[in-house]
Amino acid sequence: MKRVAQIIRSSADWYEPFVEPEDMSEHDVDEAWGRENFEKRDFFVGELEDTLVATVTLQDAGDYNYLGYVYLHADHTGKGLGKRLLHFARAESRRRSKQGMVLIAHPEATWATRAYERYGFECIATAREDVLAWNDGWLEPYYEEGFHLYRYTHA
C-alpha cells in the first residue's frame, strides 16, 4: 500500500488548483488512507520494467463497479498505460457480471476526463445533487466537491 500511495501522491499537486482543501486528502494520501481503503476496495497494480507504476481500484456498486482510483505515477503518463488500466478494469468488471463501470472526476482534470471519454465513458451527472443521487446515494462517502459522474456500459 505504501507504493500505491506513492503513485497517487505523485500527481496530487495537479489537483491543488481546483480541488477543495478538505478533499485533497483523497489525492495526497498517507498510511492511514491505505489502511482504511485497503479494506473497502479491490486494488490492482500495474508494473513497467519491474517498477510499480499504476493502480486501479474496483468496488461493487450494485449493477456497476466503481473505479475509485485510476492513477499512473506522474513519471509514466503518456505511455498508453492508462488505457491498459481501463482495459483491465473493464475485463474484471465483465468477469464480475456487472453492467459497466462508474467513476467521478473533476472537469478541470482534463487529462483524466479526456482519457475517460476517449475510452467510452460518458458524463451522466454534473450537478452535486445528481451525482449524489446515483444508485440511491451510493457515492456520498466518495464525493468530492465539483466532481462529475461518468459511466461506461459494457457492450
Phi and psi in radians as a Rosetta constraint file:
Dihedral C 1 N 2 CA 2 C 2 CIRCULARHARMONIC -1.082 0.35
Dihedral N 2 CA 2 C 2 N 3 CIRCULARHARMONIC -0.715 0.35
Dihedral C 2 N 3 CA 3 C 3 CIRCULARHARMONIC -1.220 0.35
Dihedral N 3 CA 3 C 3 N 4 CIRCULARHARMONIC -0.649 0.35
Dihedral C 3 N 4 CA 4 C 4 CIRCULARHARMONIC -1.101 0.35
Dihedral N 4 CA 4 C 4 N 5 CIRCULARHARMONIC -0.777 0.35
Dihedral C 4 N 5 CA 5 C 5 CIRCULARHARMONIC -1.052 0.35
Dihedral N 5 CA 5 C 5 N 6 CIRCULARHARMONIC -0.646 0.35
Dihedral C 5 N 6 CA 6 C 6 CIRCULARHARMONIC -1.099 0.35
Dihedral N 6 CA 6 C 6 N 7 CIRCULARHARMONIC -0.700 0.35
Dihedral C 6 N 7 CA 7 C 7 CIRCULARHARMONIC -1.062 0.35
Dihedral N 7 CA 7 C 7 N 8 CIRCULARHARMONIC -0.841 0.35
Dihedral C 7 N 8 CA 8 C 8 CIRCULARHARMONIC -1.133 0.35
Dihedral N 8 CA 8 C 8 N 9 CIRCULARHARMONIC -0.775 0.35
Dihedral C 8 N 9 CA 9 C 9 CIRCULARHARMONIC -1.138 0.35
Dihedral N 9 CA 9 C 9 N 10 CIRCULARHARMONIC -0.447 0.35
Dihedral C 9 N 10 CA 10 C 10 CIRCULARHARMONIC -1.033 0.35
Dihedral N 10 CA 10 C 10 N 11 CIRCULARHARMONIC -0.419 0.35
Dihedral C 10 N 11 CA 11 C 11 CIRCULARHARMONIC -2.067 0.35
Dihedral N 11 CA 11 C 11 N 12 CIRCULARHARMONIC 0.235 0.35
Dihedral C 11 N 12 CA 12 C 12 CIRCULARHARMONIC -0.995 0.35
Dihedral N 12 CA 12 C 12 N 13 CIRCULARHARMONIC -0.683 0.35
Dihedral C 12 N 13 CA 13 C 13 CIRCULARHARMONIC -1.153 0.35
Dihedral N 13 CA 13 C 13 N 14 CIRCULARHARMONIC -0.337 0.35
Dihedral C 13 N 14 CA 14 C 14 CIRCULARHARMONIC -1.125 0.35
Dihedral N 14 CA 14 C 14 N 15 CIRCULARHARMONIC -0.500 0.35
Dihedral C 14 N 15 CA 15 C 15 CIRCULARHARMONIC -1.547 0.35
Dihedral N 15 CA 15 C 15 N 16 CIRCULARHARMONIC -0.359 0.35
Dihedral C 15 N 16 CA 16 C 16 CIRCULARHARMONIC -0.930 0.35
Dihedral N 16 CA 16 C 16 N 17 CIRCULARHARMONIC -0.656 0.35
Dihedral C 16 N 17 CA 17 C 17 CIRCULARHARMONIC -1.115 0.35
Dihedral N 17 CA 17 C 17 N 18 CIRCULARHARMONIC -0.371 0.35
Dihedral C 17 N 18 CA 18 C 18 CIRCULARHARMONIC -2.315 0.35
Dihedral N 18 CA 18 C 18 N 19 CIRCULARHARMONIC -0.215 0.35
Dihedral C 18 N 19 CA 19 C 19 CIRCULARHARMONIC -1.497 0.35
Dihedral N 19 CA 19 C 19 N 20 CIRCULARHARMONIC 2.394 0.35
Dihedral C 19 N 20 CA 20 C 20 CIRCULARHARMONIC -1.024 0.35
Dihedral N 20 CA 20 C 20 N 21 CIRCULARHARMONIC 2.461 0.35
Dihedral C 20 N 21 CA 21 C 21 CIRCULARHARMONIC -0.915 0.35
Dihedral N 21 CA 21 C 21 N 22 CIRCULARHARMONIC -0.665 0.35
Dihedral C 21 N 22 CA 22 C 22 CIRCULARHARMONIC -1.230 0.35
Dihedral N 22 CA 22 C 22 N 23 CIRCULARHARMONIC -0.280 0.35
Dihedral C 22 N 23 CA 23 C 23 CIRCULARHARMONIC -1.673 0.35
Dihedral N 23 CA 23 C 23 N 24 CIRCULARHARMONIC -0.133 0.35
Dihedral C 23 N 24 CA 24 C 24 CIRCULARHARMONIC -1.119 0.35
Dihedral N 24 CA 24 C 24 N 25 CIRCULARHARMONIC -0.351 0.35
Dihedral C 24 N 25 CA 25 C 25 CIRCULARHARMONIC -1.147 0.35
Dihedral N 25 CA 25 C 25 N 26 CIRCULARHARMONIC -0.259 0.35
Dihedral C 25 N 26 CA 26 C 26 CIRCULARHARMONIC -1.442 0.35
Dihedral N 26 CA 26 C 26 N 27 CIRCULARHARMONIC -0.171 0.35
Dihedral C 26 N 27 CA 27 C 27 CIRCULARHARMONIC -2.049 0.35
Dihedral N 27 CA 27 C 27 N 28 CIRCULARHARMONIC -0.641 0.35
Dihedral C 27 N 28 CA 28 C 28 CIRCULARHARMONIC -1.775 0.35
Dihedral N 28 CA 28 C 28 N 29 CIRCULARHARMONIC 1.236 0.35
Dihedral C 28 N 29 CA 29 C 29 CIRCULARHARMONIC -1.408 0.35
Dihedral N 29 CA 29 C 29 N 30 CIRCULARHARMONIC 2.766 0.35
Dihedral C 29 N 30 CA 30 C 30 CIRCULARHARMONIC -2.276 0.35
Dihedral N 30 CA 30 C 30 N 31 CIRCULARHARMONIC -3.005 0.35
Dihedral C 30 N 31 CA 31 C 31 CIRCULARHARMONIC -1.133 0.35
Dihedral N 31 CA 31 C 31 N 32 CIRCULARHARMONIC -0.623 0.35
Dihedral C 31 N 32 CA 32 C 32 CIRCULARHARMONIC -1.094 0.35
Dihedral N 32 CA 32 C 32 N 33 CIRCULARHARMONIC -0.693 0.35
Dihedral C 32 N 33 CA 33 C 33 CIRCULARHARMONIC -1.001 0.35
Dihedral N 33 CA 33 C 33 N 34 CIRCULARHARMONIC -0.798 0.35
Dihedral C 33 N 34 CA 34 C 34 CIRCULARHARMONIC -1.030 0.35
Dihedral N 34 CA 34 C 34 N 35 CIRCULARHARMONIC -0.810 0.35
Dihedral C 34 N 35 CA 35 C 35 CIRCULARHARMONIC -1.098 0.35
Dihedral N 35 CA 35 C 35 N 36 CIRCULARHARMONIC -0.756 0.35
Dihedral C 35 N 36 CA 36 C 36 CIRCULARHARMONIC -1.171 0.35
Dihedral N 36 CA 36 C 36 N 37 CIRCULARHARMONIC -0.798 0.35
Dihedral C 36 N 37 CA 37 C 37 CIRCULARHARMONIC -1.378 0.35
Dihedral N 37 CA 37 C 37 N 38 CIRCULARHARMONIC -0.488 0.35
Dihedral C 37 N 38 CA 38 C 38 CIRCULARHARMONIC -1.044 0.35
Dihedral N 38 CA 38 C 38 N 39 CIRCULARHARMONIC -0.537 0.35
Dihedral C 38 N 39 CA 39 C 39 CIRCULARHARMONIC -1.416 0.35
Dihedral N 39 CA 39 C 39 N 40 CIRCULARHARMONIC -0.353 0.35
Dihedral C 39 N 40 CA 40 C 40 CIRCULARHARMONIC -1.954 0.35
Dihedral N 40 CA 40 C 40 N 41 CIRCULARHARMONIC -0.070 0.35
Dihedral C 40 N 41 CA 41 C 41 CIRCULARHARMONIC -2.299 0.35
Dihedral N 41 CA 41 C 41 N 42 CIRCULARHARMONIC 2.669 0.35
Dihedral C 41 N 42 CA 42 C 42 CIRCULARHARMONIC -1.627 0.35
Dihedral N 42 CA 42 C 42 N 43 CIRCULARHARMONIC 2.065 0.35
Dihedral C 42 N 43 CA 43 C 43 CIRCULARHARMONIC -1.690 0.35
Dihedral N 43 CA 43 C 43 N 44 CIRCULARHARMONIC 2.367 0.35
Dihedral C 43 N 44 CA 44 C 44 CIRCULARHARMONIC -2.222 0.35
Dihedral N 44 CA 44 C 44 N 45 CIRCULARHARMONIC 2.552 0.35
Dihedral C 44 N 45 CA 45 C 45 CIRCULARHARMONIC -2.218 0.35
Dihedral N 45 CA 45 C 45 N 46 CIRCULARHARMONIC 2.736 0.35
Dihedral C 45 N 46 CA 46 C 46 CIRCULARHARMONIC -2.148 0.35
Dihedral N 46 CA 46 C 46 N 47 CIRCULARHARMONIC 2.480 0.35
Dihedral C 46 N 47 CA 47 C 47 CIRCULARHARMONIC -2.039 0.35
Dihedral N 47 CA 47 C 47 N 48 CIRCULARHARMONIC 2.659 0.35
Dihedral C 47 N 48 CA 48 C 48 CIRCULARHARMONIC -2.363 0.35
Dihedral N 48 CA 48 C 48 N 49 CIRCULARHARMONIC 2.050 0.35
Dihedral C 48 N 49 CA 49 C 49 CIRCULARHARMONIC 0.900 0.35
Dihedral N 49 CA 49 C 49 N 50 CIRCULARHARMONIC 0.873 0.35
Dihedral C 49 N 50 CA 50 C 50 CIRCULARHARMONIC 1.125 0.35
Dihedral N 50 CA 50 C 50 N 51 CIRCULARHARMONIC 0.329 0.35
Dihedral C 50 N 51 CA 51 C 51 CIRCULARHARMONIC -2.091 0.35
Dihedral N 51 CA 51 C 51 N 52 CIRCULARHARMONIC 2.265 0.35
Dihedral C 51 N 52 CA 52 C 52 CIRCULARHARMONIC -1.209 0.35
Dihedral N 52 CA 52 C 52 N 53 CIRCULARHARMONIC 2.079 0.35
Dihedral C 52 N 53 CA 53 C 53 CIRCULARHARMONIC -2.239 0.35
Dihedral N 53 CA 53 C 53 N 54 CIRCULARHARMONIC -0.112 0.35
Dihedral C 53 N 54 CA 54 C 54 CIRCULARHARMONIC -2.642 0.35
Dihedral N 54 CA 54 C 54 N 55 CIRCULARHARMONIC 2.717 0.35
Dihedral C 54 N 55 CA 55 C 55 CIRCULARHARMONIC -2.555 0.35
Dihedral N 55 CA 55 C 55 N 56 CIRCULARHARMONIC 2.611 0.35
Dihedral C 55 N 56 CA 56 C 56 CIRCULARHARMONIC -2.491 0.35
Dihedral N 56 CA 56 C 56 N 57 CIRCULARHARMONIC 2.480 0.35
Dihedral C 56 N 57 CA 57 C 57 CIRCULARHARMONIC -2.110 0.35
Dihedral N 57 CA 57 C 57 N 58 CIRCULARHARMONIC 2.552 0.35
Dihedral C 57 N 58 CA 58 C 58 CIRCULARHARMONIC -2.217 0.35
Dihedral N 58 CA 58 C 58 N 59 CIRCULARHARMONIC 2.482 0.35
Dihedral C 58 N 59 CA 59 C 59 CIRCULARHARMONIC -2.368 0.35
Dihedral N 59 CA 59 C 59 N 60 CIRCULARHARMONIC 2.539 0.35
Dihedral C 59 N 60 CA 60 C 60 CIRCULARHARMONIC -1.264 0.35
Dihedral N 60 CA 60 C 60 N 61 CIRCULARHARMONIC 2.121 0.35
Dihedral C 60 N 61 CA 61 C 61 CIRCULARHARMONIC -2.229 0.35
Dihedral N 61 CA 61 C 61 N 62 CIRCULARHARMONIC 1.004 0.35
Dihedral C 61 N 62 CA 62 C 62 CIRCULARHARMONIC 1.304 0.35
Dihedral N 62 CA 62 C 62 N 63 CIRCULARHARMONIC -2.114 0.35
Dihedral C 62 N 63 CA 63 C 63 CIRCULARHARMONIC -1.331 0.35
Dihedral N 63 CA 63 C 63 N 64 CIRCULARHARMONIC -0.121 0.35
Dihedral C 63 N 64 CA 64 C 64 CIRCULARHARMONIC -2.182 0.35
Dihedral N 64 CA 64 C 64 N 65 CIRCULARHARMONIC 2.811 0.35
Dihedral C 64 N 65 CA 65 C 65 CIRCULARHARMONIC -1.764 0.35
Dihedral N 65 CA 65 C 65 N 66 CIRCULARHARMONIC 2.397 0.35
Dihedral C 65 N 66 CA 66 C 66 CIRCULARHARMONIC -1.661 0.35
Dihedral N 66 CA 66 C 66 N 67 CIRCULARHARMONIC 2.175 0.35
Dihedral C 66 N 67 CA 67 C 67 CIRCULARHARMONIC -1.629 0.35
Dihedral N 67 CA 67 C 67 N 68 CIRCULARHARMONIC 1.740 0.35
Dihedral C 67 N 68 CA 68 C 68 CIRCULARHARMONIC -1.359 0.35
Dihedral N 68 CA 68 C 68 N 69 CIRCULARHARMONIC -0.618 0.35
Dihedral C 68 N 69 CA 69 C 69 CIRCULARHARMONIC -2.402 0.35
Dihedral N 69 CA 69 C 69 N 70 CIRCULARHARMONIC 2.167 0.35
Dihedral C 69 N 70 CA 70 C 70 CIRCULARHARMONIC -2.237 0.35
Dihedral N 70 CA 70 C 70 N 71 CIRCULARHARMONIC 1.732 0.35
Dihedral C 70 N 71 CA 71 C 71 CIRCULARHARMONIC -2.334 0.35
Dihedral N 71 CA 71 C 71 N 72 CIRCULARHARMONIC 2.427 0.35
Dihedral C 71 N 72 CA 72 C 72 CIRCULARHARMONIC -1.966 0.35
Dihedral N 72 CA 72 C 72 N 73 CIRCULARHARMONIC 2.543 0.35
Dihedral C 72 N 73 CA 73 C 73 CIRCULARHARMONIC -1.061 0.35
Dihedral N 73 CA 73 C 73 N 74 CIRCULARHARMONIC 2.421 0.35
Dihedral C 73 N 74 CA 74 C 74 CIRCULARHARMONIC -0.956 0.35
Dihedral N 74 CA 74 C 74 N 75 CIRCULARHARMONIC -0.484 0.35
Dihedral C 74 N 75 CA 75 C 75 CIRCULARHARMONIC -1.342 0.35
Dihedral N 75 CA 75 C 75 N 76 CIRCULARHARMONIC -0.117 0.35
Dihedral C 75 N 76 CA 76 C 76 CIRCULARHARMONIC -2.189 0.35
Dihedral N 76 CA 76 C 76 N 77 CIRCULARHARMONIC 0.435 0.35
Dihedral C 76 N 77 CA 77 C 77 CIRCULARHARMONIC -1.418 0.35
Dihedral N 77 CA 77 C 77 N 78 CIRCULARHARMONIC 2.809 0.35
Dihedral C 77 N 78 CA 78 C 78 CIRCULARHARMONIC 1.350 0.35
Dihedral N 78 CA 78 C 78 N 79 CIRCULARHARMONIC 0.265 0.35
Dihedral C 78 N 79 CA 79 C 79 CIRCULARHARMONIC -1.978 0.35
Dihedral N 79 CA 79 C 79 N 80 CIRCULARHARMONIC 0.184 0.35
Dihedral C 79 N 80 CA 80 C 80 CIRCULARHARMONIC 1.423 0.35
Dihedral N 80 CA 80 C 80 N 81 CIRCULARHARMONIC 0.105 0.35
Dihedral C 80 N 81 CA 81 C 81 CIRCULARHARMONIC -1.268 0.35
Dihedral N 81 CA 81 C 81 N 82 CIRCULARHARMONIC -0.563 0.35
Dihedral C 81 N 82 CA 82 C 82 CIRCULARHARMONIC -1.081 0.35
Dihedral N 82 CA 82 C 82 N 83 CIRCULARHARMONIC -0.744 0.35
Dihedral C 82 N 83 CA 83 C 83 CIRCULARHARMONIC -1.103 0.35
Dihedral N 83 CA 83 C 83 N 84 CIRCULARHARMONIC -0.688 0.35
Dihedral C 83 N 84 CA 84 C 84 CIRCULARHARMONIC -1.131 0.35
Dihedral N 84 CA 84 C 84 N 85 CIRCULARHARMONIC -0.664 0.35
Dihedral C 84 N 85 CA 85 C 85 CIRCULARHARMONIC -1.072 0.35
Dihedral N 85 CA 85 C 85 N 86 CIRCULARHARMONIC -0.780 0.35
Dihedral C 85 N 86 CA 86 C 86 CIRCULARHARMONIC -1.167 0.35
Dihedral N 86 CA 86 C 86 N 87 CIRCULARHARMONIC -0.647 0.35
Dihedral C 86 N 87 CA 87 C 87 CIRCULARHARMONIC -1.036 0.35
Dihedral N 87 CA 87 C 87 N 88 CIRCULARHARMONIC -0.796 0.35
Dihedral C 87 N 88 CA 88 C 88 CIRCULARHARMONIC -1.068 0.35
Dihedral N 88 CA 88 C 88 N 89 CIRCULARHARMONIC -0.827 0.35
Dihedral C 88 N 89 CA 89 C 89 CIRCULARHARMONIC -1.060 0.35
Dihedral N 89 CA 89 C 89 N 90 CIRCULARHARMONIC -0.720 0.35
Dihedral C 89 N 90 CA 90 C 90 CIRCULARHARMONIC -1.089 0.35
Dihedral N 90 CA 90 C 90 N 91 CIRCULARHARMONIC -0.802 0.35
Dihedral C 90 N 91 CA 91 C 91 CIRCULARHARMONIC -1.078 0.35
Dihedral N 91 CA 91 C 91 N 92 CIRCULARHARMONIC -0.747 0.35
Dihedral C 91 N 92 CA 92 C 92 CIRCULARHARMONIC -1.151 0.35
Dihedral N 92 CA 92 C 92 N 93 CIRCULARHARMONIC -0.701 0.35
Dihedral C 92 N 93 CA 93 C 93 CIRCULARHARMONIC -1.113 0.35
Dihedral N 93 CA 93 C 93 N 94 CIRCULARHARMONIC -0.741 0.35
Dihedral C 93 N 94 CA 94 C 94 CIRCULARHARMONIC -1.116 0.35
Dihedral N 94 CA 94 C 94 N 95 CIRCULARHARMONIC -0.735 0.35
Dihedral C 94 N 95 CA 95 C 95 CIRCULARHARMONIC -1.023 0.35
Dihedral N 95 CA 95 C 95 N 96 CIRCULARHARMONIC -0.569 0.35
Dihedral C 95 N 96 CA 96 C 96 CIRCULARHARMONIC -1.493 0.35
Dihedral N 96 CA 96 C 96 N 97 CIRCULARHARMONIC 0.107 0.35
Dihedral C 96 N 97 CA 97 C 97 CIRCULARHARMONIC 1.087 0.35
Dihedral N 97 CA 97 C 97 N 98 CIRCULARHARMONIC 0.660 0.35
Dihedral C 97 N 98 CA 98 C 98 CIRCULARHARMONIC -1.592 0.35
Dihedral N 98 CA 98 C 98 N 99 CIRCULARHARMONIC 2.759 0.35
Dihedral C 98 N 99 CA 99 C 99 CIRCULARHARMONIC -1.289 0.35
Dihedral N 99 CA 99 C 99 N 100 CIRCULARHARMONIC -0.424 0.35
Dihedral C 99 N 100 CA 100 C 100 CIRCULARHARMONIC 2.995 0.35
Dihedral N 100 CA 100 C 100 N 101 CIRCULARHARMONIC -2.746 0.35
Dihedral C 100 N 101 CA 101 C 101 CIRCULARHARMONIC -2.329 0.35
Dihedral N 101 CA 101 C 101 N 102 CIRCULARHARMONIC 2.661 0.35
Dihedral C 101 N 102 CA 102 C 102 CIRCULARHARMONIC -2.304 0.35
Dihedral N 102 CA 102 C 102 N 103 CIRCULARHARMONIC 2.753 0.35
Dihedral C 102 N 103 CA 103 C 103 CIRCULARHARMONIC -2.753 0.35
Dihedral N 103 CA 103 C 103 N 104 CIRCULARHARMONIC 2.868 0.35
Dihedral C 103 N 104 CA 104 C 104 CIRCULARHARMONIC -2.038 0.35
Dihedral N 104 CA 104 C 104 N 105 CIRCULARHARMONIC 2.533 0.35
Dihedral C 104 N 105 CA 105 C 105 CIRCULARHARMONIC -2.607 0.35
Dihedral N 105 CA 105 C 105 N 106 CIRCULARHARMONIC 2.582 0.35
Dihedral C 105 N 106 CA 106 C 106 CIRCULARHARMONIC -1.421 0.35
Dihedral N 106 CA 106 C 106 N 107 CIRCULARHARMONIC 2.354 0.35
Dihedral C 106 N 107 CA 107 C 107 CIRCULARHARMONIC -1.071 0.35
Dihedral N 107 CA 107 C 107 N 108 CIRCULARHARMONIC -0.395 0.35
Dihedral C 107 N 108 CA 108 C 108 CIRCULARHARMONIC -1.464 0.35
Dihedral N 108 CA 108 C 108 N 109 CIRCULARHARMONIC -0.120 0.35
Dihedral C 108 N 109 CA 109 C 109 CIRCULARHARMONIC -1.512 0.35
Dihedral N 109 CA 109 C 109 N 110 CIRCULARHARMONIC 1.125 0.35
Dihedral C 109 N 110 CA 110 C 110 CIRCULARHARMONIC -1.083 0.35
Dihedral N 110 CA 110 C 110 N 111 CIRCULARHARMONIC -0.513 0.35
Dihedral C 110 N 111 CA 111 C 111 CIRCULARHARMONIC -1.043 0.35
Dihedral N 111 CA 111 C 111 N 112 CIRCULARHARMONIC -0.600 0.35
Dihedral C 111 N 112 CA 112 C 112 CIRCULARHARMONIC -1.477 0.35
Dihedral N 112 CA 112 C 112 N 113 CIRCULARHARMONIC -0.850 0.35
Dihedral C 112 N 113 CA 113 C 113 CIRCULARHARMONIC -1.097 0.35
Dihedral N 113 CA 113 C 113 N 114 CIRCULARHARMONIC -0.669 0.35
Dihedral C 113 N 114 CA 114 C 114 CIRCULARHARMONIC -1.097 0.35
Dihedral N 114 CA 114 C 114 N 115 CIRCULARHARMONIC -0.746 0.35
Dihedral C 114 N 115 CA 115 C 115 CIRCULARHARMONIC -1.105 0.35
Dihedral N 115 CA 115 C 115 N 116 CIRCULARHARMONIC -0.763 0.35
Dihedral C 115 N 116 CA 116 C 116 CIRCULARHARMONIC -1.098 0.35
Dihedral N 116 CA 116 C 116 N 117 CIRCULARHARMONIC -0.796 0.35
Dihedral C 116 N 117 CA 117 C 117 CIRCULARHARMONIC -1.146 0.35
Dihedral N 117 CA 117 C 117 N 118 CIRCULARHARMONIC -0.700 0.35
Dihedral C 117 N 118 CA 118 C 118 CIRCULARHARMONIC -1.067 0.35
Dihedral N 118 CA 118 C 118 N 119 CIRCULARHARMONIC -0.593 0.35
Dihedral C 118 N 119 CA 119 C 119 CIRCULARHARMONIC -1.283 0.35
Dihedral N 119 CA 119 C 119 N 120 CIRCULARHARMONIC -0.415 0.35
Dihedral C 119 N 120 CA 120 C 120 CIRCULARHARMONIC 2.145 0.35
Dihedral N 120 CA 120 C 120 N 121 CIRCULARHARMONIC 0.023 0.35
Dihedral C 120 N 121 CA 121 C 121 CIRCULARHARMONIC -1.232 0.35
Dihedral N 121 CA 121 C 121 N 122 CIRCULARHARMONIC 2.534 0.35
Dihedral C 121 N 122 CA 122 C 122 CIRCULARHARMONIC -2.140 0.35
Dihedral N 122 CA 122 C 122 N 123 CIRCULARHARMONIC 2.462 0.35
Dihedral C 122 N 123 CA 123 C 123 CIRCULARHARMONIC -1.289 0.35
Dihedral N 123 CA 123 C 123 N 124 CIRCULARHARMONIC 2.099 0.35
Dihedral C 123 N 124 CA 124 C 124 CIRCULARHARMONIC -1.962 0.35
Dihedral N 124 CA 124 C 124 N 125 CIRCULARHARMONIC -0.163 0.35
Dihedral C 124 N 125 CA 125 C 125 CIRCULARHARMONIC -2.744 0.35
Dihedral N 125 CA 125 C 125 N 126 CIRCULARHARMONIC 2.320 0.35
Dihedral C 125 N 126 CA 126 C 126 CIRCULARHARMONIC -2.044 0.35
Dihedral N 126 CA 126 C 126 N 127 CIRCULARHARMONIC -0.546 0.35
Dihedral C 126 N 127 CA 127 C 127 CIRCULARHARMONIC -1.345 0.35
Dihedral N 127 CA 127 C 127 N 128 CIRCULARHARMONIC 2.428 0.35
Dihedral C 127 N 128 CA 128 C 128 CIRCULARHARMONIC -0.834 0.35
Dihedral N 128 CA 128 C 128 N 129 CIRCULARHARMONIC -0.862 0.35
Dihedral C 128 N 129 CA 129 C 129 CIRCULARHARMONIC -1.140 0.35
Dihedral N 129 CA 129 C 129 N 130 CIRCULARHARMONIC -0.547 0.35
Dihedral C 129 N 130 CA 130 C 130 CIRCULARHARMONIC -1.303 0.35
Dihedral N 130 CA 130 C 130 N 131 CIRCULARHARMONIC -0.684 0.35
Dihedral C 130 N 131 CA 131 C 131 CIRCULARHARMONIC -1.102 0.35
Dihedral N 131 CA 131 C 131 N 132 CIRCULARHARMONIC -0.806 0.35
Dihedral C 131 N 132 CA 132 C 132 CIRCULARHARMONIC -1.218 0.35
Dihedral N 132 CA 132 C 132 N 133 CIRCULARHARMONIC -0.388 0.35
Dihedral C 132 N 133 CA 133 C 133 CIRCULARHARMONIC -1.378 0.35
Dihedral N 133 CA 133 C 133 N 134 CIRCULARHARMONIC -0.303 0.35
Dihedral C 133 N 134 CA 134 C 134 CIRCULARHARMONIC -1.003 0.35
Dihedral N 134 CA 134 C 134 N 135 CIRCULARHARMONIC 2.323 0.35
Dihedral C 134 N 135 CA 135 C 135 CIRCULARHARMONIC 0.920 0.35
Dihedral N 135 CA 135 C 135 N 136 CIRCULARHARMONIC 0.813 0.35
Dihedral C 135 N 136 CA 136 C 136 CIRCULARHARMONIC 1.011 0.35
Dihedral N 136 CA 136 C 136 N 137 CIRCULARHARMONIC 0.644 0.35
Dihedral C 136 N 137 CA 137 C 137 CIRCULARHARMONIC 1.497 0.35
Dihedral N 137 CA 137 C 137 N 138 CIRCULARHARMONIC 0.258 0.35
Dihedral C 137 N 138 CA 138 C 138 CIRCULARHARMONIC -0.977 0.35
Dihedral N 138 CA 138 C 138 N 139 CIRCULARHARMONIC -0.606 0.35
Dihedral C 138 N 139 CA 139 C 139 CIRCULARHARMONIC -1.405 0.35
Dihedral N 139 CA 139 C 139 N 140 CIRCULARHARMONIC -0.109 0.35
Dihedral C 139 N 140 CA 140 C 140 CIRCULARHARMONIC -0.894 0.35
Dihedral N 140 CA 140 C 140 N 141 CIRCULARHARMONIC -0.778 0.35
Dihedral C 140 N 141 CA 141 C 141 CIRCULARHARMONIC -1.187 0.35
Dihedral N 141 CA 141 C 141 N 142 CIRCULARHARMONIC -0.275 0.35
Dihedral C 141 N 142 CA 142 C 142 CIRCULARHARMONIC -1.888 0.35
Dihedral N 142 CA 142 C 142 N 143 CIRCULARHARMONIC -0.158 0.35
Dihedral C 142 N 143 CA 143 C 143 CIRCULARHARMONIC -1.136 0.35
Dihedral N 143 CA 143 C 143 N 144 CIRCULARHARMONIC 2.393 0.35
Dihedral C 143 N 144 CA 144 C 144 CIRCULARHARMONIC -2.081 0.35
Dihedral N 144 CA 144 C 144 N 145 CIRCULARHARMONIC 2.417 0.35
Dihedral C 144 N 145 CA 145 C 145 CIRCULARHARMONIC -0.926 0.35
Dihedral N 145 CA 145 C 145 N 146 CIRCULARHARMONIC 2.252 0.35
Dihedral C 145 N 146 CA 146 C 146 CIRCULARHARMONIC 1.559 0.35
Dihedral N 146 CA 146 C 146 N 147 CIRCULARHARMONIC -0.122 0.35
Dihedral C 146 N 147 CA 147 C 147 CIRCULARHARMONIC -1.337 0.35
Dihedral N 147 CA 147 C 147 N 148 CIRCULARHARMONIC 2.584 0.35
Dihedral C 147 N 148 CA 148 C 148 CIRCULARHARMONIC -1.866 0.35
Dihedral N 148 CA 148 C 148 N 149 CIRCULARHARMONIC 2.767 0.35
Dihedral C 148 N 149 CA 149 C 149 CIRCULARHARMONIC -1.762 0.35
Dihedral N 149 CA 149 C 149 N 150 CIRCULARHARMONIC 2.252 0.35
Dihedral C 149 N 150 CA 150 C 150 CIRCULARHARMONIC -2.071 0.35
Dihedral N 150 CA 150 C 150 N 151 CIRCULARHARMONIC 2.530 0.35
Dihedral C 150 N 151 CA 151 C 151 CIRCULARHARMONIC -2.314 0.35
Dihedral N 151 CA 151 C 151 N 152 CIRCULARHARMONIC 2.436 0.35
Dihedral C 151 N 152 CA 152 C 152 CIRCULARHARMONIC -2.102 0.35
Dihedral N 152 CA 152 C 152 N 153 CIRCULARHARMONIC 2.195 0.35
Dihedral C 152 N 153 CA 153 C 153 CIRCULARHARMONIC -1.885 0.35
Dihedral N 153 CA 153 C 153 N 154 CIRCULARHARMONIC 2.256 0.35
Dihedral C 153 N 154 CA 154 C 154 CIRCULARHARMONIC -1.132 0.35
Dihedral N 154 CA 154 C 154 N 155 CIRCULARHARMONIC 2.405 0.35
